Amino acid sequence: MNVLITGANGQLGRELQSVLRRGRADIGAVPAVYADATVTAVDADQLDITDAQAVTAFFTKTCPDVVFNCAAYTQVDACEENEADAARVNADGPAHLAAAAARIGAKLVHVSTDYVFDGAACEPYDEDAPTAPATAYGRTKQRGEQAVLAACDRVFVVRTAWLYGTEGHNFVATMRRLGASRDTVTVVDDQTGSPTYTEDLAWTLLALGATEHYGVYHATGAGSCTWCAFARAIMERAGNGCRVLPCTTAEYPSKTPRPAYSVLGHKALAAIGLDRIRPWEDALDAYFARTKNEG
Ligand SMILES: NC(=O)c1ccc[n+]([C@@H]2O[C@H](COP(=O)([O-])OP(=O)(O)OC[C@H]3O[C@@H](n4cnc5c(N)ncnc54)[C@H](OP(=O)(O)O)[C@@H]3O)[C@@H](O)[C@H]2O)c1
């Protein structure tokens, strides 16, 4: 079994490598099909997914059986200013990966986002709900989804949201840093979503990649909360005494509109018995246990 991970230095790419190395995550063992797998983990300096020729040559050389695409242009505000650059990474790159995978019969597990939806719902989005992105990031990711689904039969599109892990930049790391030096922080309390721990997502991606159940999936932490409630849960577990004050989106405007509601339903994962992702509070406990020496 040859496994290829693109965008391998990002927070999800690193976690996938870690779960593969350990052979298990808290929510389950890595499927046996990956035992003794040869894992090739590359980031943009070794394989720039926007370079179609390089992607083809790399696939010919390494013959992956399963490709996990964790590469993306993820800075939401920067996407707004550089939509063409973002589209190269979030739409054209995945299209190149899908075409190369189709050529050699490899599976492609492609990661996408809640930002493909408009954020105006008040109940969880199903996998087949109409997409209507309100941002450049969401538009480029939507094009990426469409491109991979069109180019490759053996493809899984896995939408996630509010991702955090032990590596890289994310909301939990930011709150821990701020909480260590401030008495109070103010956080929006009118945007709702599902915090998702990279370890739970990584296991789910590996489990999907071991099946033939191709299609569109949602994989986020179980349950939901606002950013303010999430921040409070982080400060409590960090034990730093930092108070979290609520505010509205209108009081704390960002350059790019953030979805008011981005909870994703998990019907597709449940239908194949792979909806194992924990309640977000339990996953946050596990993350703190893993990083307990980091303050
Ligand atoms: N973070 C979230 O909250 C969130 C929410 C929903 C969905 N997602 C999706 O989850 C996936 C993983 O996100 P993440 O948080 O792990 O992202 P991340 O930490 O930003 O990692 C993305 C990785 O892709 C690399 N990359 C950028 N351009 C590339 C290129 N042209 N070729 C190859 N690699 C390239 C980046 O390298 P550089 O750092 O050098 O640019 C980085 O190592 C993405 O598909 C993202 O859209 C994330």
The ligand as an SDF file (V2000), in Angstrom:
LIG
                    3D

 48 52  0  0  0  0  0  0  0  0999 V2000
   -8.3340   25.0440    9.3970 N   0  0  0  0  0  0  0  0  0  0  0  0
   -9.6630   24.9550    9.4420 C   0  0  0  0  0  0  0  0  0  0  0  0
  -10.3230   25.4420   10.3740 O   0  0  0  0  0  0  0  0  0  0  0  0
  -10.3990   24.2640    8.3290 C   0  0  0  0  0  0  0  0  0  0  0  0
  -11.7980   24.2930    8.3320 C   0  0  0  0  0  0  0  0  0  0  0  0
  -12.4770   23.6500    7.3040 C   0  0  0  0  0  0  0  0  0  0  0  0
  -11.7790   22.9740    6.3250 C   0  0  0  0  0  0  0  0  0  0  0  0
  -10.4230   22.9840    6.3310 N   0  0  0  0  0  0  0  0  0  0  0  0
   -9.7310   22.2740    5.2590 C   0  0  0  0  0  0  0  0  0  0  0  0
   -8.9330   21.2730    5.8530 O   0  0  0  0  0  0  0  0  0  0  0  0
   -7.7770   21.0420    5.0400 C   0  0  0  0  0  0  0  0  0  0  0  0
   -6.5330   21.0870    5.9020 C   0  0  0  0  0  0  0  0  0  0  0  0
   -6.4740   22.3610    6.5140 O   0  0  0  0  0  0  0  0  0  0  0  0
   -5.2980   22.7650    7.5260 P   0  0  0  0  0  0  0  0  0  0  0  0
   -5.9280   23.5800    8.5950 O   0  0  0  0  0  0  0  0  0  0  0  0
   -4.4840   21.5870    7.8680 O   0  0  0  0  0  0  0  0  0  0  0  0
   -4.4740   23.7530    6.5820 O   0  0  0  0  0  0  0  0  0  0  0  0
   -3.0050   24.3270    6.7740 P   0  0  0  0  0  0  0  0  0  0  0  0
   -2.5180   24.0690    8.1520 O   0  0  0  0  0  0  0  0  0  0  0  0
   -3.0420   25.7160    6.2470 O   0  0  0  0  0  0  0  0  0  0  0  0
   -2.1600   23.3990    5.7790 O   0  0  0  0  0  0  0  0  0  0  0  0
   -2.2540   23.5070    4.3960 C   0  0  0  0  0  0  0  0  0  0  0  0
   -0.9350   23.0370    3.8360 C   0  0  0  0  0  0  0  0  0  0  0  0
   -1.0050   23.1030    2.4000 O   0  0  0  0  0  0  0  0  0  0  0  0
    0.2340   23.6140    1.9340 C   0  0  0  0  0  0  0  0  0  0  0  0
    0.1090   24.1750    0.5980 N   0  0  0  0  0  0  0  0  0  0  0  0
   -0.2880   25.4300    0.2420 C   0  0  0  0  0  0  0  0  0  0  0  0
   -0.1960   25.5720   -1.0920 N   0  0  0  0  0  0  0  0  0  0  0  0
    0.2560   24.4000   -1.5810 C   0  0  0  0  0  0  0  0  0  0  0  0
    0.5840   23.9380   -2.8890 C   0  0  0  0  0  0  0  0  0  0  0  0
    0.4490   24.7390   -3.9630 N   0  0  0  0  0  0  0  0  0  0  0  0
    1.0420   22.6760   -3.0440 N   0  0  0  0  0  0  0  0  0  0  0  0
    1.1910   21.8670   -1.9600 C   0  0  0  0  0  0  0  0  0  0  0  0
    0.9290   22.2500   -0.6940 N   0  0  0  0  0  0  0  0  0  0  0  0
    0.4600   23.5130   -0.5140 C   0  0  0  0  0  0  0  0  0  0  0  0
    0.5740   24.6660    2.9600 C   0  0  0  0  0  0  0  0  0  0  0  0
    1.9170   25.0370    2.8640 O   0  0  0  0  0  0  0  0  0  0  0  0
    2.3340   26.5540    3.2860 P   0  0  0  0  0  0  0  0  0  0  0  0
    1.9960   26.6980    4.7280 O   0  0  0  0  0  0  0  0  0  0  0  0
    3.7860   26.5820    2.9800 O   0  0  0  0  0  0  0  0  0  0  0  0
    1.4850   27.4460    2.4170 O   0  0  0  0  0  0  0  0  0  0  0  0
    0.2490   23.9200    4.2600 C   0  0  0  0  0  0  0  0  0  0  0  0
    1.3280   23.1190    4.6920 O   0  0  0  0  0  0  0  0  0  0  0  0
   -7.8410   22.0770    3.9220 C   0  0  0  0  0  0  0  0  0  0  0  0
   -8.4310   21.4920    2.7820 O   0  0  0  0  0  0  0  0  0  0  0  0
   -8.7860   23.1380    4.4650 C   0  0  0  0  0  0  0  0  0  0  0  0
   -9.4460   23.8330    3.4220 O   0  0  0  0  0  0  0  0  0  0  0  0
   -9.7050   23.6020    7.3120 C   0  0  0  0  0  0  0  0  0  0  0  0
  1  2  1  0
  2  3  2  0
  2  4  1  0
  4  5  1  0
  4 48  2  0
  5  6  2  0
  6  7  1  0
  7  8  2  0
  8  9  1  0
  8 48  1  0
  9 10  1  0
  9 46  1  0
 10 11  1  0
 11 12  1  0
 11 44  1  0
 12 13  1  0
 13 14  1  0
 14 15  2  0
 14 16  1  0
 14 17  1  0
 17 18  1  0
 18 19  2  0
 18 20  1  0
 18 21  1  0
 21 22  1  0
 22 23  1  0
 23 24  1  0
 23 42  1  0
 24 25  1  0
 25 26  1  0
 25 36  1  0
 26 27  1  0
 26 35  1  0
 27 28  2  0
 28 29  1  0
 29 30  1  0
 29 35  2  0
 30 31  1  0
 30 32  2  0
 32 33  1  0
 33 34  2  0
 34 35  1  0
 36 37  1  0
 36 42  1  0
 37 38  1  0
 38 39  2  0
 38 40  1  0
 38 41  1  0
 42 43  1  0
 44 45  1  0
 44 46  1  0
 46 47  1  0
M  CHG  2   8   1  16  -1
M  END
$$$$
